[in-house]
Amino acid sequence: ETGSEDIDILPNGLAFISSGLKYPGVQSLAPDKPGEIFLMDLNEDKPRAVELRISRGFDLASFNPHGISTYID
């Protein structure tokens, strides 16, 4: 609903998508909704974005993701 800010696709076809970026002074479609991270498996016939749960103790109310990147060890 609020659009995606960035996407990072792993070699195995899993895509991580950040959403919910808000800029001061710019109208937001969902001003009271915190940011989110979604996972999409691009190997599926009909891929769909699934919201990832964020750990307890994380300040979700102020989560405002700008970009995303992954590290493979």
Protein Blocks (a to p, Z undefined) as FASTA:
>chain_A
ZZpfbdcddfkopacddehiacehiacfblmbccddddddfkbmbdcdddddddehiafk
lgccedjddddZZ
